[in-house]
């Protein structure tokens, strides 16, 4: 079974384990984000607090930007010591295709963790607030969540930013 067939299967399960992210605003859809069910609940509400509502709105702005095909910055080889403050997406250093989608406009900043399934298709598995993220723990959680959803189905691997996302993209 291909990864796209697996994604469709997870989206069609009852209840669905993955949901195709629908932009908050009417934007062109040039890229896709599939969101794990619990993360989707955080995005669409209902929210337990005004804080959660605001964090969700901040996240939606960045996710909408990605889906619309807007220019993004991708950090491919940044180590834990490397500061790539402007990157929207960052692949973890020395981890197997673990990515963080950086929501920097919120307070606190947020990180959405996941992997690319295919070119222009990101699987968002879960989120966490910065600071205080243990990236080794989050990497293990990405591995575990991927295994739970897709078993042995491979994820996208690449060497340059355009192996993952369509232009315009700036690689660091």
C-alpha positions in Angstrom: 0.0 0.0 0.0 1.3 3.5 -0.9 1.6 6.3 1.6 -1.2 8.2 -0.2 -3.5 5.1 0.1 -2.6 4.9 3.8 -3.4 8.6 4.3 -6.8 8.1 2.5 -7.5 5.1 4.7 -6.8 7.0 7.9 -8.9 9.9 6.7 -11.9 7.6 5.9 -11.8 5.7 9.2 -14.6 6.3 11.7 -13.6 8.2 13.6 -10.9 9.5 11.3 -7.3 9.3 12.6 -6.2 12.0 10.1 -8.0 15.0 8.8 -7.1 17.1 5.8 -6.4 20.6 7.2 -8.9 23.2 5.8 -7.5 26.7 5.8 -9.2 29.2 8.0 -9.3 31.8 5.2 -10.1 31.2 1.6 -6.6 30.6 0.2 -5.4 28.7 -2.8 -4.4 25.2 -1.9 -1.0 24.4 -3.3 0.3 22.2 -0.4 -1.5 19.8 2.0 -1.3 19.2 5.7 -3.0 16.1 7.2 -3.6 16.6 10.9 -3.8 13.9 13.5 -7.3 13.8 15.1 -6.3 15.1 18.6 -4.3 18.0 17.1 -7.3 18.8 14.8 -9.5 19.1 17.9 -7.0 21.7 19.3 -7.1 23.6 16.0 -10.9 23.7 15.5 -12.1 23.8 19.1 -14.1 24.0 21.2 -11.3 25.5 23.3 -11.0 25.2 27.1 -9.6 28.7 27.5 -9.1 32.0 25.7 -5.3 31.1 25.7 -6.0 27.9 23.7 -8.2 29.8 21.3 -5.5 32.3 20.7 -2.8 29.7 20.2 -5.1 27.9 17.8 -5.6 31.1 15.8 -1.9 31.7 15.6 -1.3 28.2 14.4 -3.9 28.5 11.8 -2.3 31.6 10.3 1.0 29.7 9.8 -0.7 26.5 8.5 -2.8 28.6 6.1 0.4 30.3 4.8 2.0 26.9 4.2 -1.1 25.4 2.4 -1.4 28.5 0.2 2.0 28.0 -1.3 3.5 31.2 0.2 7.2 31.5 0.6 8.6 29.5 3.5 12.1 29.0 4.9 13.3 25.5 5.4 16.2 24.5 7.6 17.6 21.1 6.6 20.9 20.6 8.5 20.5 22.8 11.5 22.0 21.2 14.6 20.8 21.9 18.1 23.4 24.5 18.4 22.5 26.2 15.2 20.1 29.1 15.4 17.8 29.2 12.5 15.3 31.7 14.0 13.6 32.6 10.7 12.9 29.0 9.5 9.2 28.0 9.2 10.1 24.3 9.0 13.1 22.6 10.5 14.3 19.0 10.0 15.9 17.7 13.2 19.7 17.2 13.2 20.6 13.5 13.4 17.0 12.3 13.5 15.4 10.4 10.7 13.1 12.8 8.9 11.6 14.4 12.0 10.3 17.9 11.4 9.1 20.8 13.4 6.7 23.3 12.0 7.5 26.5 13.9 4.7 28.7 15.0 6.7 31.7 16.1 4.0 34.4 16.2 2.3 33.0 19.3 3.2 33.5 22.9 4.4 31.0 23.9 5.8 29.9 20.6 4.5 26.5 19.4 5.9 23.6 17.5 4.0 21.1 15.4 5.9 17.9 15.0 5.5 15.5 12.1 6.9 14.2 8.8 6.5 14.6 5.1 4.6 11.8 3.5 5.2 13.0 0.0 6.2 16.2 -1.8 4.0 19.1 -0.5 2.2 16.7 1.9 3.0 17.2 5.6 1.6 14.9 8.3 1.1 17.0 11.5 1.1 14.6 14.5 1.1 16.7 17.6 2.1 20.1 19.1 3.9 21.5 22.1 4.7 24.9 23.5 8.2 26.4 23.7 10.2 26.7 25.8 10.6 23.4 27.6 10.6 21.0 24.6 12.8 17.9 25.0 13.6 17.3 21.3 14.8 13.7 21.9 11.5 12.8 23.5 9.5 14.5 20.8 11.6 12.6 18.1 10.7 9.3 19.8 7.0 10.4 19.9 7.1 11.2 16.1 8.6 7.7 15.4 5.9 6.1 17.6 3.0 8.1 16.2 4.1 7.4 12.6 4.3 3.7 13.4 0.8 3.8 14.9 -0.7 5.4 11.8 1.3 4.0 9.0 3.1 0.9 10.3 6.0 0.3 8.0 4.9 2.6 5.2 7.9 4.8 4.3 8.0 8.6 4.7 9.5 11.2 2.4 13.2 11.6 2.4 15.3 14.2 0.6 18.5 16.1 0.4 17.2 19.6 -0.5 14.3 21.8 0.5 12.5 21.4 -2.9 12.5 17.6 -2.4 9.8 18.3 0.3 8.0 21.5 -0.7 7.2 23.4 -3.8 8.7 26.8 -4.5 9.0 29.4 -3.3 11.2 28.1 -0.6 14.4 29.4 1.0 16.8 26.7 2.3 19.2 27.2 5.2 
